[in-house]
Amino acid sequence: MIEIIGLTKKELTSVLEEMGEKSFRAKQIWHWLYVQGAKSFEEMTNISKDLRNKLTEKFTLNRPKIVTEQISADKTHKWLLEFTDGQRIETVFIPEEEHGAVCVSTQVGCAVGCKFCHTGSQKITRNLTAGEIISQFMLVKDVYAEWPSSSQDNRLVSNIVVMGMGEPLHNADNVIKALNIATDQDGLAVSKRRVTLSTSGIVPHIPEIARETGVKLAISLHAPNNQKRSQIMPINDRYKIEEILSACQEYQKIVTSRYITFEYLMLDGFNDSLQDAQELVALMKKYKIGAKFNLIPFNPWPGCHFKPSSNNRVYAFSKELEKAGFAAPVRTARGQDILAACGQLKSKKSV
């Protein structure tokens, strides 16, 4: 059985032609999957019953199973989802007034092992397929009744942030497939400007993301130099800051209109001094990166010894970056009360 969600248009067309069907059938099915949000082949009413039966025999059409769901006091919505093999991940929807972002996971667990990240304390189990990645976004559209068949007028589910469980660029092929399906204008039609991929800095794949998807890039930096970064991010022993910034230069040669966001988790007494901010400024100027910073208050989780920086230190840090000409907003933590905030996702059990 072939998982139909996650096939590219070319792959879907090829399989249908092998079944003796005309290529235009692929366009019809694509429309049912990604415009209408069909959850079964029986819903595809402009396709013959005979073909619908063949599709049922050849393909699976699944959404992940919702195991548990929680809604935060700030309306952040978190699901523990289970796939057909029993593996579980978490997906989060962060609503704003006129739009909202689905934070999708790309792996069960994570191999990067950042010391400040709850997800990183869960060992890697496997990569998600392209279908499992994109179906998280589709499930949120289901929950919020945002397909054309619904009477719901407002459209909140508009953005995708690839910032959930896992390192996306350790699963680059499936992530690229999923993002190209998401941004296909004949289907889900999510604007590339509304998609952000966040990576700890897997250098070889950074230019590939620019070439193959054109989506926005965020780098989990979290320290101004290699000595500090290696203490909290073991991946830095493989890919140094200088290599990451060189790859960012390549990204910006391809996607010339995009700033790169550098995510920076504010850890009390570790990386939050004015000297740290000045080192960051020097790095960006040396590599001539079109950059903005996203300062993230640390979200505590059980068993982690780090503490959040004080508000005064966070805002002083922000002002130092802004003084040098870099946007440096402080992210408002969302979903902390249900462990749905940055770095808090973990799926071994519902917490």
N, C-alpha and C positions, 0 to 999 in steps of 0.2 A: 504493500500500500504506500502510495506517495503522498506526502504532506503537501496539499495544494497551496495553502498559505505559505508564502516565502519563495515560491517559484518566480523567476523572472518572466517577463512576457515571452522572451525567446524560448525559455525552457518549457513554458506552458504550451506554446504553439507547437513546439517540436513533439511533445508527448501526444497532443491531440492528433497531429498529422500521422504519427505512428499508429494511432487508433483508427485511421481512415477518415478523420473529420477534416472539414475545411478550416483554413486558418482564421476565418472571421469568427468562428466559434470561440477562439481564445479571447477575442475582444469582448464578446458578450459575457463570458464567464468572469473576465477581469472586472468588468463593470459591476456585475453582481457581487463580487467579493469585496471590492474596495470603494465603490460608490454607494451601493445599496446596503452593504454590510450583511449579506446573506450568511446565515449560520447553517444552512443545509442546502443540498442540491435541489430539493423539492421546491424551494422558494423561487427557483430560476424558471419562471413561467413561460418565457419566450423560447425555451429550449425543449425539444421533444422529450416525451416520457422515456423513450428508448435510450436517448443519450444521457438523460438524468440517471437512469439505471446503470449505464456503463460507467458514468463518473463515480457513482457510489461504490462500484466494485473496484475501481482503479485508485481512487483518492480518498484520503481522510480530510475532513473539514472540521477542525476542532478549535475551540477557545480553551485557554487554561481553566482549570477548575478552581473556583474561589473556595479556599479552605476557611479563612477568617478574613474579616475586614474591620477596620477601626477608623473612626473619624475624630480628628483632633478638635480641640476647642476653637482653633483658627480655621476650621473646615478642611484642612489637609486630610486627604483620604488615602489610607494604606490598605493594600490587599496582600495576603499570603496566598500565592498561587501554586497550583500543582499541575505538572505536566503528565503525559500518559505513562511515563515510566516511574512516576511517583516522586521525582525530584521537585524541589520547591524553591521558589524565589519570592522576593517582595517587589512590588510595584507601587509607586506613589503618584498621586495626582495633587498638584498644588494650584488651587484656583485663585485667580485674581478677579477684579471687578468685571473686566470685559474679555478676559481670556484665561487660559490656564495651561500648565505644563505637565506632561506625563513624564515621570522619571523612570526610564526603562532599565532593566538589568540585562546583562549580556552573558553572564556566566553563573553557574551555581557555585557560590563561593568565590574566592579570589586568590591568586598566587602571588600578588605583589607584597602583601604583608606589611602595609604601613602601620606604624606603631600606634597611631592615633585613631585608627579606623576599626569600628566594630566588625564590619564585613570582612576585613582582612584577618580577623581571628578565626574565621571559618575557612577551613582548607578547601582548595579547589576540587570540585567533583567533576564537572564537565562544562564544555561550551554549550550555549544555547544555539539552536538552529536559527536561520533567518526568520522562519515562520514563528518560532517561539518569541523572538524579539518583537516583531511587528504586531503579533497578536496581543501583546500587552496594551499597545495603543488602541487597538480595535476593541478590546474588552472594556476599556474606559469609555470609549464612545458608546458601547452597549449600555453601560451602567447609567450614563448621563443622557441616554436616548437622543443621540446626535446623528442618527442616520436619516435619510430623506423620508423613510416610512413613518417616522415619529412626527407627532404634532408639535414637538418642542421647537420653538423659534430661535431661542438664543443658542449660540455656539461658543462654548467655553473651551472645549478640548482642541487647542490650536497649536500648541508647541510640543516639541519633543526634546528632552534633555537626556543624553546617554550618560547618565551619572549614577545609575543604580549599582547593583551588585556586580562585581567583576571589573576587569580591565578590558575595555572595548577593543584595544589594539592587540590583545592576545587572542582575539577572535575576529580578526579584521575582515576576513572574507565574508562571514555571515553578517557582520555589522554593516558592511558596505552594501550587500544585497538588500538588507532590511531598509536601510536609509534611502536607497534608490527606489524601492517600492513606495515608501512613505511620501517621497517628493514627486512621484510620477503624476503629471498633470491630468492624466486620464483616470486617476484613481483617488487615492486619499488626498493628493494635491496639497500636502503641507509645504509651505514655502521654505526654501533652503535657509532663508534668514530666520526662520523659526525653529531651526534644528541646531542644537549644540552638542558636540561630542567632547567629552572630557577624558583626558588621558594622563597617566602619571609620567608619560614621556617615553613611549616605545619608539625610538628615533626612526627606524627604517620605514615605519608605516605613516609617519606624519605627512610627508609630501603626497603619499598615495591617497590619503583622505582628501586632500585638496584636488588632486587630479580626478578621482573617481566619484566624489560626491559634491564637492563645493560647499559643504555645510560649515557652520561656524566651529571654531576650535577653542577649547579651553585646556590649559595646562595646569595640572595640580603641582604647584611649585613649592609653596609652604616653607621655603628657607632661602636666604640670599646667597648662600655659598655651599660648596660641596661638603665641607666638613660638617655643617649642621644638617644638611639635607640627608646625608647618609645615615645619620643617627636615627632619623624618624622614617626614612624611606629606603629600604635596602636596595630597591631598583636603581638608586643613584650610583651604586657601585658598578652597575652595568652601563648606564647611560648618564654621563655627567651633564651638569647644567650647560656647559659650553656646547656640547653636542646637541642638546635639546634646542637651544636657541639658534644654532645653525640650521636645524631642521625647520624651525619656525620661519627663518628667513626664506627657505625654499617654499614653504606653504604660502607665504605672502607674495612671492613672485608669481604664483599660479592663481591665487585668489586675491587679487590686488585690492579689492574693496573692503576686506575684512580686517578689523582689529582682532588680535588674539587676546583672549581673557586669561589672565594668570590668577588662579585661585590660590588664596593665601590664608591658611588657617592660623588664627591668632592664639598662640600658646603662651601662657603666662611665664615670663622670665626666660623664655627660650628663644623666640624669634620676633619679639615685639618691641625692640628698642628703636630709637631714632637712627642709630647707626645701621641697624638692619635695613631700615627703609632707605637710607642713603646708598647702601650697597645694591639694593634692587634698582634704584634709579641709574646707578653707574652701569649696571649690566645691560639695561634696556637701551641706554644711549650708546654703549659700545657696539651692540649688535644691530642698532637702528631698527628695533622692532616697533611696529605700530601696536601699542599695547594699552590695555586697561587692566586694572586690578579689581578683584572681587575679594574683599576682606570678610572672612567667615568667622564668626564667633564659634569657639569650640563647643561642640555638643557632647556633654559627658555621657558615658555609658559604663555599666558595671564592670569593674576590674581594670579600668584604665587610670593611670596615675596622673595624666595631664590635667591642668586646670585652665579655664578660660581666662584670657587677659581681661583686665579691668576696662570699663568703658572709657576711662580717661586715656589709657594707653592705646586703645584701638583708635580713638578719634585723633589723637596726636599723630599716630602712624599714618592715618589717612591724610591728614593735613600736610605731612611731609611729602608724601607722594604727589598730592595735588599741587603743591608749591612748585614741583618740578615739571608740571604740565600733564600729569597722568590722572585720568579719572580713577577714583579709588573709593567707590561706595562701600558701605558696610552692609552686608547681607542681613536681612531680617530672618532670624531662625524660624522655620516653620515646622510644625508637627512634632516638636520635642516631647510633648506629653505622651505620644504614642510611639516613640523611638522611630520616627519617620524622617528625621532631619539628616543633614549631610553627615555621612560616616556612621550612621546608626543602624543601617539595615543588616539583618541577619536572618537566615531562614531555617535553621535546624529545628527550631520550634517557634511557635507564636509567642512573642513577648510584648 
